[in-house]
Amino acid sequence: MNLRDITKEFQEFNSMDWDEKSEVYLTTLATLEMSLQEKGKNIVSLLQNWQSNENELSNEIKRLQAKKKTLANQQAQLKQWLTDNMIDSGIDKIECPLFTITLRKAVKDNVLVIDDVESLLKHYTKPVAPVIDKATLKADLKGGAVVKGAHLEDSKRGLLIK
């Protein structure tokens, strides 16, 4: 029996007029509660299994990302090493049947280099957009303040698995 069927039976059971001391009532209630409890245990076991799989995948993703970063760094270092040695040797071009390596100017425009941040802050900073202080707003609303444009709502019920 699936969870939806158990819930439907519970709803039907609760809608009936029962003598709450009768043996049939107590037995049926116990059976439905056991079914729901068993289904709940099975669902939590499945969730824990999925969580374990998710954690394994997350760890594998992190491992692969680290490996990817290492390879990218090695490529960048090797390219820079080749560039530096070509510049030091005065060689601007290397040709072979499979590819051609050419030293070129990096960008068409000048490159900006900032030497002293402190001396630039006074003239070259952008104004920051206002940010709502949500913690203070929530505290005011909890304190009974009426604030146009905001209100408090009851949070949704959640599932706690210990």
Long-range contacts (C-beta under 8 A, 24 or more apart in sequence): 1-35, 1-39, 2-39, 3-36, 3-39, 3-43, 6-32, 6-35, 6-36, 6-39, 7-36, 10-36, 44-161, 47-161
